Amino acid sequence: MTGFTTTSRQTPAKNPTNQRRPTMSDNEGETLLIVDDEEGPRESLKIVFEERYDVIIAKSGEEALEIARKTTVNAAILDIRMAGMSGVEVLRGLKTIDRNIEVIMLTAYETLETARQALRLGARDYIGKPFNVRAMRTAVENAMEHRRIALSVRDSVRKLDTLQTDLENVMMREEMARTSTQVYAGVLHDINNPLTIIRGYVDILMHRLTEISNMAGNELEEFRENMNTVAQQVNVCCAISNRHLQMLRREKPEGQLISVNQILGDLEELIKVHPAVKKAVVRVTPLDQDVLVFIHSTELMQILLNLVTNSLQSSPIVQEVDVHACKYERLPEADHFSDGPEERVINADVLEPNRPYVGIVITDQGKGIPPDIINDVFEPYFTTKKEDQGTGLGLAIVSRLVKRNGGAIHLRTRLDEGTTFTIYLPEEEDPRSARDT
């Protein structure tokens, strides 16, 4: 068997076209395998890519497969017609070794059926000889980016599996069950929303990875945004589990100054793939002028997700849920916050009438809450749903988190007309504005 050649990246030459090239950090450690039984195309491709990637040369299909078994290959360029194994056979073999290897087919004998066969086997692109350098660069960059995305999806799924295993281990500990049954159940409930969102995104991404042969432009940017959402929600799950462990140790998670509009924007994106949405309409309206509040971002997101999900499930009829924020320089008079047959107030005594607040409002057109149970809805384990449809922890968790962050809840409801929850949080000054003055 002929030995293979590895070409390490050299110091990049000047780029006279001013076209942005990937940086070393973009491509660090990425390997490109070039397989062709003709020396001319092999050497030409090596010259094109040796500044960007670790380039490995193979003169035959058999040699290429041996390399792939011993070395991590990110992407490969295969000549379709070679002595011995054909490029299509090599493609099949590479995908057997590592299905995430991205492959670009290269041939001077282009036929539609050959192209279709290569794409069916998982080729990323199909380029004819003599190749256009710019088109080849673009094809390889797209292939490498797709590989990065696929590995990121796999890494997020692995993190989820590890997290779920850790949670199961924690829940099995006798000490946790003995300390707080409510916290034990709270972990399960709190983790459900982000896990549902993650699963929705992962299913979409994995489907697109198998169905789409090439991505570029807006489609590639959208895919990147979805991957960022998956990664963010994995972190949300970790933060939720850590928060409950801190509660068991009687530790309080540190808050942070966060943008209300940023949280509302995140909520709008996350709720799109939640199964509770179905055909419902969720409208999220940001503030005309953004403000800051001091709260752990994960906790505020959990508050809003629980309330929106509760609203979506408030009626068997398809819902319209409105979420918006209001800025109050001064809060309404004290008699505005009172309990009654159609109102319930939580933690109103912490509100300070002479300081600015932000109200985040969630409104639905559901069945409303009957007067005889309105005082019970924030109690742990209280639910009007069937036993297999709800735990009765959603509003109890909202109440607990709002109280812990110095806020208040105002619930207003009317039978057959709907329900409105308003979360009041103190507005905080932007430290940058203070420095500017």
C-alpha positions, 0 to 999 in steps of 0.5 A: 500500500502506498504511503499517504502524504500530509501537508500542514498549513503554511503561513497564509499568503497575502490575499489580493482580492480582500476576500475574507478567508477563514481564520486559523481558529475557524479551521484549527485541526480540520482535515481535508482528504483529497483522493485522485489517481491523477497527480495534476488534480491532486497537486492543484487541490493541495495548493488551493487548500494547504493554507486553510486545512491539514491536507492529506493526499491519497492516490487510490480509494483503498488508500483513502479508506485506510487513512479514514480509519486511522485519522479524523477526516472532516471533509473529502474531495473524491474523483469519481473515476479512478483505477480500482475503487470508484469515487462512489464506492469510496464515498460509501466506504467513508460514510460507513467509517464516519457518517459525518465526513462531508464529501465533494465529488469531482469528475470530468465525466459528469452524468445526471445519474452518477450525480444523483447516486452520489447525492443519495449516498450523502455527497455534499456537492458535485463539481466537474473538471476542470474545476473553478477554484472559487466554486471549489473553495465555496463547496469545501467551506460549505462542507466544513461548516455543515460538519461543524454544525453536525458535530455541534448537534451531536455534542448538544445531544450528548450534553443532554444525555449526560444532564438527564443521567445526572438529574436521575442520579440526583433524584435517586438520592435519599437525602433529596427526597427527604429534604423536599418533595416539592423541590424534587417535583419542581426540578422535573417540571421546570426542566420539561419546558426547555427539554421540550424546546430542545427536542423540537429543535434537535428533531428539526435540525437532524431532519434538515441535516439528512434532507439538505445536500447543500446550504448557503446564504440565508438557509445556512444563517438560519441553521446557525441561529437554530444551533445557537438556540439548542446550545442556549437551551442546553445551558438553560437546563443546566442552570435550572438543575443547578438552581434547585441544587442551590435551593437544597443547600439554601443558596440563592442564585446570583441575579444579573442585569438583563434586558427585558426586550432581549428576554421577550425576543428569546421567548418569541423564538423559543415558543415557536417550536413548543408543542403547546403552541400547535395552531395557536397565535402567540404575539410578543410585543417589546417595549418601545424603549428597552429597560433593565431588570435584576433577576437571573435570566433563566428564572425570568425565562422559566416564569414566562414559559410557564405562564405562556404554556398555562395560557395556551392550555387554558382552553380546548379552543385554539388560543391567542396569547398576547405577551407585552411589557409596560413601563411604570414610572409610578405604580397604580394606587394601592387599591389597584392590588387587591384580592377578589372573586376575579383578582389575586395578588401575590407579594404586593407588600414588597412593591414600592410606589415611588420607584419605576417598575416593569410589568410583563403581561400575559393575556389569553382568551380562555375559559377564565378561573372560577371564583371558588378556586382563584385563591388556590391556583398558586398552591403547589400541586393544585390543578384542574387538569386530569391526572396525566395532563398536569402536575399543578406546579407551574403557577407555584413555581412562578410564584416562588421565583417572582417572590425570590426576585422581589417582584409581584404578580397580579392575576385578573380573570373573568369567566368565558373571557380570559385571564391576564397575569402581570409580573411586576419587577423593579426597573434598574438603572443602566450603569453605562448611563450613570457613567455617561452622566 
